């Protein structure tokens, strides 16, 4: 089992941002509505517009465009004797959550690209546009007081999809196809750590000088969402995002095996880990494509 290793401060920051932004990502409005002006505005500071991020108009722009899949108990993958059947069941179980995360990223990215085109054509953005933009800077861990070309470009590198082939092969590798203790007891498919006592499951072989736990999630969707957040925000995976941006700049498809080259810091095994994930993607791509008619995951092997 390989684990994501983050310092305490980073983990706490992640949880704080998640607590702040997950509620309006789900678009549940409980506060009095604020109507955001559609008048053009020139280069405002974050502090000038961020209060509008919780307006219904902006919340809808930040929300998931698809409903959350129904919560289902983890299948007993150990009980499925046929290997191909087990793999298909694993992909079908996690696939809808992967598809939902990617649907939101496409939705957000489309809006950002439309805003970029406006700016390129010297068309000013509105207060609502800037509230949306600064909310994304915050969500994707960018400390931006006033947006500029560089920060906008960096945000586009973070707000992008992760191919289902990459996500599902890492999930399979890290969770032993959904049979590991951490998957069964904590719905943790990626070996993600947390650093608050009682936040997860204590590893059986944790060193005496270590205090991490393996995070426990209340749903498969939460585990998938946390994984997406990690790869799209943390410095450790900047190389992965650079590879993805390079593919975009040449109008090439974003494929799992290409992005796997950016996972050097995901595991202490380094290049061997990358080779293993890449091999799993190649070997299992036909099965992923078989499942695609059940779950629209667009494997992009």
C-alpha positions as a printed Julia matrix, in Angstrom:
301×3 Matrix{Float64}:
   0.0     0.0     0.0
   1.28    3.42   -0.93
   0.2     6.55    0.88
  -0.05   10.25    0.17
   2.15   12.08    2.63
   1.23   15.67    3.54
   2.49   17.89    6.37
   0.05   18.68    9.17
  -0.48   22.28    8.15
  -1.3    21.26    4.6
  -3.8    18.65    5.74
  -5.52   21.11    8.06
  -5.68   23.69    5.27
  -7.25   21.12    2.98
  -9.96   20.31    5.51
 -10.71   23.99    6.13
 -11.07   24.74    2.42
 -13.18   21.64    1.93
 -15.5    22.72    4.76
 -15.82   26.2     3.28
 -16.49   25.26   -0.32
 -18.18   21.84   -0.33
 -21.56   23.24    0.85
 -22.0    25.59   -2.08
 -20.53   23.07   -4.52
 -23.64   21.04   -3.69
 -25.73   24.17   -4.27
 -27.88   24.11   -1.14
 -28.94   27.7    -0.51
 -29.99   28.59    3.04
 -28.9    32.22    3.29
 -30.83   35.31    2.14
 -30.26   35.75   -1.56
 -27.95   38.46   -2.85
 -28.35   39.58   -6.44
 -24.99   40.09   -8.08
 -24.62   42.99  -10.46
 -24.05   42.17  -14.12
 -22.34   45.49  -14.7
 -18.78   45.26  -16.09
 -15.98   45.84  -13.62
 -12.25   46.31  -14.16
  -9.69   44.2   -12.25
 -11.22   44.17   -8.75
  -9.41   42.86   -5.68
 -10.51   39.56   -4.19
 -11.75   41.4    -1.12
 -14.07   43.5    -3.29
 -16.07   40.59   -4.74
 -15.56   37.38   -2.76
 -18.59   38.07   -0.54
 -20.75   37.48   -3.63
 -19.45   33.91   -4.01
 -22.32   32.62   -1.88
 -25.0    34.24   -3.99
 -27.26   31.76   -5.74
 -26.04   32.9    -9.15
 -22.41   32.15   -8.35
 -23.18   29.0    -6.38
 -24.91   27.54   -9.44
 -21.81   28.26  -11.48
 -19.66   26.44   -8.91
 -22.0    23.51   -8.31
 -21.92   19.99   -9.68
 -23.94   19.84  -12.91
 -25.03   16.27  -12.13
 -26.66   14.71   -9.09
 -24.62   12.64   -6.67
 -24.82    8.88   -7.27
 -26.83    7.01   -4.69
 -24.78    5.79   -1.73
 -24.19    2.07   -1.96
 -22.41   -0.27    0.44
 -19.03   -1.53   -0.68
 -19.48   -4.81   -2.57
 -17.67   -7.85   -1.23
 -15.09   -7.93   -3.98
 -13.26  -10.79   -2.26
 -16.3   -12.99   -2.86
 -16.19  -12.51   -6.65
 -14.1   -15.37   -7.96
 -14.01  -14.42  -11.63
 -11.25  -11.83  -12.11
 -12.86   -9.97  -15.0
 -16.2    -9.89  -13.21
 -14.49   -8.48  -10.1
 -12.79   -5.77  -12.12
 -16.01   -4.82  -13.89
 -17.82   -4.6   -10.54
 -15.03   -2.43   -9.12
 -15.15   -0.04  -12.07
 -18.95    0.09  -12.02
 -18.93    0.91   -8.29
 -16.44    3.78   -8.42
 -17.02    4.91  -11.99
 -20.1     7.12  -11.38
 -18.18    9.14   -8.77
 -15.25    9.63  -11.15
 -17.64   10.71  -13.9
 -19.3    13.23  -11.6
 -16.03   14.86  -10.55
 -14.95   15.16  -14.16
 -18.34   16.56  -15.17
 -17.92   19.39  -12.66
 -14.36   20.08  -13.78
 -15.49   20.29  -17.41
 -18.32   22.62  -16.37
 -15.97   24.91  -14.44
 -13.29   24.82  -17.11
 -15.76   25.73  -19.87
 -16.73   28.86  -17.94
 -13.1    29.8   -17.36
 -12.27   29.4   -21.04
 -15.24   31.6   -21.95
 -13.98   34.24  -19.53
 -10.48   33.97  -20.99
 -11.9    34.56  -24.48
 -13.73   37.64  -23.23
 -10.57   39.06  -21.72
  -8.6    38.29  -24.87
 -11.21   40.23  -26.84
 -10.94   43.09  -24.31
 -14.47   42.51  -23.05
 -14.67   43.28  -19.31
 -15.97   40.72  -16.83
 -18.81   41.29  -14.38
 -18.83   41.2   -10.59
 -20.39   37.75  -10.8
 -17.58   36.56  -13.08
 -14.93   37.78  -10.65
 -16.72   36.3    -7.63
 -16.74   32.96   -9.45
 -13.08   33.33  -10.38
 -11.85   34.19   -6.89
 -13.93   31.39   -5.38
 -12.06   28.97   -7.65
  -8.7    30.46   -6.7
  -9.58   29.74   -3.08
 -10.92   26.26   -3.73
  -7.88   25.23   -5.75
  -5.41   26.52   -3.16
  -4.21   29.68   -4.88
  -3.56   32.75   -2.75
  -4.54   35.47   -5.22
  -5.4    38.98   -4.07
  -5.8    40.38   -7.58
  -6.03   38.2   -10.66
  -3.66   38.51  -13.61
  -2.69   36.47  -16.66
  -0.27   34.22  -14.76
  -2.71   33.33  -12.0
  -5.5    32.7   -14.51
  -3.23   30.4   -16.51
  -2.24   28.51  -13.35
  -5.9    28.1   -12.4
  -6.66   26.55  -15.79
  -3.86   24.05  -15.14
  -5.65   22.96  -11.96
  -9.26   23.03  -13.11
  -9.12   20.06  -15.46
 -10.15   16.44  -15.63
  -8.35   13.3   -14.47
  -8.89   10.39  -16.88
 -10.93    7.55  -15.43
  -8.22    5.11  -16.46
  -5.73    6.83  -14.15
  -8.13    7.27  -11.23
  -9.49    3.74  -11.32
  -6.12    2.07  -11.78
  -4.67    3.94   -8.83
  -7.73    3.04   -6.79
  -7.31   -0.61   -7.77
  -3.6    -0.57   -6.98
  -3.88    1.23   -3.64
  -6.91   -0.7    -2.37
  -6.11   -4.16   -3.76
  -9.23   -3.94   -5.93
 -11.38   -2.77   -3.04
 -10.36   -5.53   -0.63
  -7.81   -3.77    1.59
  -8.57   -3.03    5.22
  -8.63    0.71    4.53
 -11.11    0.31    1.67
 -13.37   -2.05    3.57
 -13.36   -0.19    6.89
 -12.78    3.38    5.73
 -13.82    3.59    2.06
 -10.31    4.9     1.43
  -9.25    3.71   -2.02
  -6.08    5.79   -2.34
  -4.19    5.41    0.95
  -4.76    9.06    1.87
  -3.49   10.15    5.27
  -4.94   12.44    7.9
  -3.22   13.89   10.96
  -5.81   14.37   13.71
  -6.2    11.65   16.31
  -9.28    9.59   15.54
  -9.65   10.94   11.99
  -9.09    7.53   10.44
  -7.58    4.08   10.86
  -4.23    3.53   12.54
  -1.85    1.55   10.29
  -0.74   -1.72   11.85
   2.93   -1.01   11.16
   3.11    2.72   11.85
   6.5     3.83   13.16
   6.87    5.02   16.75
   7.79    8.52   15.56
   4.77    8.77   13.25
   1.28   10.01   14.16
  -0.65    9.84   10.89
  -3.77    7.78   10.35
  -5.3     6.53    7.11
  -8.33    8.73    6.48
 -11.81    7.32    6.87
 -14.51    8.51    4.45
 -18.27    8.29    4.78
 -18.76    7.43    1.11
 -16.88    6.29   -1.95
 -17.69    9.66   -3.5
 -15.9    11.51   -0.69
 -12.79    9.39   -1.2
 -12.8    10.08   -4.94
 -13.39   13.79   -4.35
 -10.45   14.02   -1.95
  -8.18   12.27   -4.46
  -9.16   14.71   -7.21
  -8.53   17.63   -4.86
  -5.07   16.34   -3.97
  -3.88   15.81   -7.54
  -5.33   19.08   -8.79
  -3.98   21.28   -6.0
  -0.95   19.97   -4.11
   2.58   20.94   -5.09
   3.61   17.26   -5.18
   1.61   16.78   -8.39
   2.61   19.92  -10.24
   4.41   17.79  -12.81
   1.2    15.89  -13.55
  -0.63   19.19  -14.11
   2.19   20.45  -16.33
   1.94   17.31  -18.48
  -1.82   17.78  -18.78
  -1.44   21.46  -19.7
   1.15   20.57  -22.34
  -1.23   18.05  -23.88
  -3.97   20.7   -23.91
  -1.69   23.24  -25.57
  -1.13   20.82  -28.46
  -4.8    19.78  -28.66
  -3.9    16.22  -27.68
  -6.2    13.96  -25.63
  -5.58   13.81  -21.89
  -4.83   10.13  -21.36
  -4.21    8.27  -18.15
  -0.91    6.73  -19.15
   0.49   10.15  -20.08
  -0.51   11.67  -16.74
   0.86    8.7   -14.82
   4.33   10.08  -15.57
   3.53   12.88  -13.09
   3.06   10.53  -10.13
   6.72   10.32   -9.13
   5.99   11.71   -5.66
   2.85    9.68   -5.05
   4.82    6.68   -3.86
   8.24    6.05   -2.36
   8.71    3.53   -5.18
   9.01    6.4    -7.69
   9.61    5.22  -11.25
   8.66    1.62  -10.41
   5.27    2.85   -9.2
   4.74    4.85  -12.41
   5.62    1.78  -14.49
   3.2    -0.33  -12.47
   0.27    2.09  -12.86
   1.03    2.54  -16.58
   1.09   -1.22  -17.07
  -2.21   -1.6   -15.25
  -3.79    1.05  -17.49
  -2.65   -0.74  -20.66
  -3.68   -4.18  -19.43
  -7.1    -3.19  -18.1
  -8.17   -0.69  -20.76
 -10.31   -3.27  -22.63
 -12.25   -4.0   -19.45
 -12.71   -0.28  -18.77
 -14.12    0.12  -22.26
 -16.52   -2.77  -21.67
 -17.89   -1.02  -18.58
 -18.27    2.3   -20.4
 -21.71    1.32  -21.73
 -22.86    0.96  -18.1
 -21.08    4.0   -16.67
 -20.11    6.95  -18.86
 -16.56    7.17  -17.55
 -14.67    7.94  -20.79
 -11.61    5.92  -19.72
  -9.1     7.74  -21.97
  -6.45    5.06  -21.66
